[in-house]
Amino acid sequence: MIKAIVMIQVDAASIPETAQAIADVPGVTEVYSCAGDVDLIAIMGVAKHEELADLIPGRISKIPGVVATDTHIAFRSYSRQDTEAAFSIGSEDAD
């Protein structure tokens, strides 16, 4: 699965409604409101890169309240759970 992180600038008066509209789009897995340079961060998961082309400029950018988007495609995932699992491989055989 291809994951994308999309930073979204939104009209400040419509953040809650815009966030919900984005969350309702198929392919969007999470939407966060945040402080900083952007108003919303959306996490998307799709099977093919072409789907991102349809999803972001074709759907997300057209939602009322969306001013701009900046898309980042994830190459690899790192998490504490994944790291701990990798280091524990074979450890139960050491006893």
C-alpha positions as CSV (number, residue, x, y, z in Angstrom):
1,M,0.0,0.0,0.0
2,I,1.2,3.5,-0.9
3,K,0.9,6.0,2.0
4,A,0.9,9.7,1.5
5,I,0.9,12.5,4.1
6,V,-0.9,15.6,2.8
7,M,-0.4,19.0,4.5
8,I,-3.5,21.1,3.9
9,Q,-4.0,24.8,4.3
10,V,-7.7,25.6,4.9
11,D,-9.8,28.7,5.3
12,A,-9.7,29.2,9.1
13,A,-13.5,29.7,9.3
14,S,-14.2,26.2,7.9
15,I,-11.6,23.9,9.5
16,P,-14.0,21.5,11.2
17,E,-16.3,21.1,8.2
18,T,-13.4,20.8,5.7
19,A,-11.6,18.2,7.9
20,Q,-14.8,16.1,8.1
21,A,-15.3,16.3,4.3
22,I,-11.7,15.2,3.8
23,A,-12.1,12.4,6.3
24,D,-15.2,11.1,4.3
25,V,-13.2,10.7,1.1
26,P,-12.4,7.1,0.3
27,G,-8.7,6.5,0.6
28,V,-8.2,9.0,3.4
29,T,-7.4,7.0,6.6
30,E,-6.8,9.8,9.1
31,V,-7.2,13.6,9.3
32,Y,-5.6,15.7,12.1
33,S,-6.0,19.4,12.9
34,C,-2.8,20.9,14.0
35,A,-0.8,24.0,14.9
36,G,2.0,25.3,12.7
37,D,2.4,26.0,9.0
38,V,-0.7,24.0,8.0
39,D,-4.2,23.5,9.3
40,L,-4.8,19.9,8.6
41,I,-2.7,16.8,8.0
42,A,-4.3,13.9,6.1
43,I,-3.0,10.4,5.8
44,M,-3.9,8.5,2.7
45,G,-3.5,4.9,1.7
46,V,-3.9,3.7,-1.9
47,A,-2.9,0.8,-4.0
48,K,-1.3,2.7,-7.0
49,H,0.4,6.1,-7.5
50,E,-2.2,7.0,-10.1
51,E,-4.9,6.9,-7.4
52,L,-3.1,9.7,-5.6
53,A,-3.4,11.8,-8.7
54,D,-7.1,11.3,-8.7
55,L,-7.5,11.6,-4.9
56,I,-5.5,14.8,-4.1
57,P,-6.0,17.2,-7.0
58,G,-9.2,15.5,-8.2
59,R,-11.0,15.3,-4.8
60,I,-9.2,16.8,-1.9
61,S,-8.2,20.1,-3.6
62,K,-11.8,20.6,-4.7
63,I,-13.4,20.4,-1.3
64,P,-14.7,23.8,-0.2
65,G,-12.3,25.5,2.3
66,V,-9.2,23.8,0.9
67,V,-6.7,26.6,0.0
68,A,-3.5,24.5,-0.8
69,T,-2.0,21.1,-0.4
70,D,1.5,19.7,-0.1
71,T,1.9,16.0,-0.6
72,H,4.6,13.7,0.8
73,I,4.8,10.1,-0.3
74,A,6.1,7.7,2.3
75,F,8.8,5.2,1.3
76,R,9.2,3.2,4.5
77,S,7.5,3.0,7.9
78,Y,9.3,3.0,11.2
79,S,7.7,2.4,14.6
80,R,8.7,1.3,18.0
81,Q,6.5,-1.8,17.6
82,D,8.2,-2.7,14.3
83,T,11.7,-2.2,15.7
84,E,11.0,-4.2,18.8
85,A,9.6,-7.1,16.7
86,A,12.6,-7.1,14.5
87,F,15.1,-7.3,17.4
88,S,13.1,-10.0,19.1
89,I,13.2,-12.4,16.2
90,G,14.8,-15.6,17.4
91,S,15.2,-14.5,21.0
92,E,12.7,-17.1,22.3
93,D,15.1,-19.7,20.9
94,A,18.0,-18.4,23.0
95,D,16.6,-19.9,26.3
